[in-house]
């Protein structure tokens, strides 16, 4: 298996990442027929581990875990761009939080919620059953975190990488709920002939 070459680290999004091999091992399936050659690599920036396997030590990886985050192409261009930038800027949590909030805002605008503040649009989306009350609560947490970062005169704590990851996860869930799952359903209907 060749050296692990990824555009960025799956954990910290360091670009380009620097990986060192930490260990390697071989496994076989229950019948002993399928062998896999595993290498575990450590990111020199964050210490996160990335596992890759191939059928031979000299081959390029067949699969990598965890895979680098990339927004689904069912998400429309503007919110997908904000979400991608939020993921790319995870190393700068305040910026990442603001970009994740912009992704949610862009999604709501595409669904027709354009008037008022983000708070108002979220409330209208709940009223119209586009999102659940729990999703509203989670979105308000994101909105408030993003507002904290935009107001430099406040005495708000800076978000951590974990805070930014939570905001990205919220934006991903919203995207799945509003765009990805409906696209999967429409594709399923089309494939079923209906």
N, C-alpha and C positions, 0 to 999 in steps of 0.2 A: 504494500500500500504506500503510495506516495505521501509526501508531507501534506498536512492538512492545509489547504488553501481555501479560505473563505473571504468574502468581501468585508465581513465584519464579524465581531464576536457575537454569539447568540445571547450572551448574558449582559454585557456592558456596551455593546454596539461599537467597540473600539474599531477604528478604520484606519489602515488595515490592521487586523489583529496579529499578535505575535503569539504563536502556540509552540509549546514544547511537548514532546511525547512524555507522558507520565508512566504509562504501562501498556502492555499488550497481552492478549490471550486468545485462545481458540475455543470455539464451541461447536457442538454437533447437535443435529436434531435427534428426536427419539429413536429413529432408525439408524442413525450413524451415517447417513448418506450425505446430508448437506452440512458442509463445514463453513464456518464464518471466522474470519480473522478480524479481531477487534483491536483498535487502538484508542486509548483514552488520552486526550490532549488537555493541557492546562493553559489558560490564557494568562500571559505574563502581566496583563494590566489588572484584571479583576480577580484572578484565581479561579474563575469558573471552569468547570470541566465540560468538554465536548467529546462525545463518543462517536466513532465512525467505524463501519464495518465494510469489508470487501471479501471476495472469494479467494483472493491471493494477497500476500503482503505487498506486492509491487503494484497492484491495481489501484486506480482511483476509487474513493469510497462509493459504495452503492447507496448508502443511507447515512445520514448524520443526525445525531440527537443532542440537544434540541436544535432544530433547524432555525436558521435566522428568521426573524419575524418579518413578514411582508403582508400588507393589507390585501384582502381579497379583491379581485378585479370586478366583482359585482358591485362594489362600492363606487358611486359616481366620482368623477375626476377630482373635484375640489375637496370634498371631505377625505378622499383617499390620499390626496397630496398632503393635507394637514396631518393625517394620521401617520403617514410615512415619515414626515418630518419630525413628528413627536417621538417616534421610535428612534430615528437617527440621532436626535438630540438628547437622548436619555442621560448622557453624561453631563448635561446642563439641565437639571430637574425643573427649575423655574420656567425656562423656555419650553420644555417638554410639556409641562402642565398646561401652559397657555395654548400651545398648539393642539393638544388633545381637546381642550374646551372649544377651540375654533372648529375642530372636526365635528363635534356634537352640534354646535350652532349651525354649521353648514348643512348637516343632515336634516335638521328641523326646518331650515329655510327651503330645502328642496322638497320637503313634504308640504309646503304651503304656509308654514308658520313664519311670517316675515315681520309682523308688527310687534312693537314693544321691545322689552328687554329679553334677554335669554330666559330670565325667570318667568316672564309672561308666556313665552313660547313653550316652555316646558309645561307650565300649568295647563295651557290649551291642549297640548298633546295628550296629557292625562285625561282631560275632560272628554276628548274625542276618542279615547281608548287606543291611541297609537302606541302609548307606553303605559306601563302599569304604575300604580302609586309607589311601589318599591323602586322602580327604575327612576321615578321622579326624585325620590329622596336621594338616591345615589347621584343623580345628575346635579342636584343642588349642592351636594358636597363638592363635586368637581367645579361647578360654577363659582362657588365661594372661594375655593382654593385658587382658581385662576384669577379672580378679582383681587385677592390678596397680593398676588404677584404683580399685577398691573399698577397697583397704587403704591408708588415708592415712598410716599409720606407715611404710610402705616408702619406699625411696629410688629409686623407679622413675621413668624419664623419662616425661613426658607424651606421649601420642600426637599425631602430626601429623594434618592433614586427610587426607593420603595413607594413613596407617595406618587411619583411620576408614573411608575409601573401601574399603580391602581387606576390612575386617570386614563392611561392608555387602554387598560382592560375595559374600563367603562365605555370608552369610545368604540372599542372593538365589539362589545356586546350590543351597543346601539346599532352599529353598522350591520351586524348579523341579523338583528331583529327587524330592522327597517328595509334592508336591501338584499342581504345574502340569502336568508331563508326564503323570502318571496321568489327570488330568482331560481332557487333549487326547486321549489314547488312548480313554478311555471315550466321549467325544463322537464320535470317529471310528467306533467300533464301532456306536454308536447310529445314526449317519447312514448307515452301510453296511447297516443293517437287521438287524444281528446282535445 
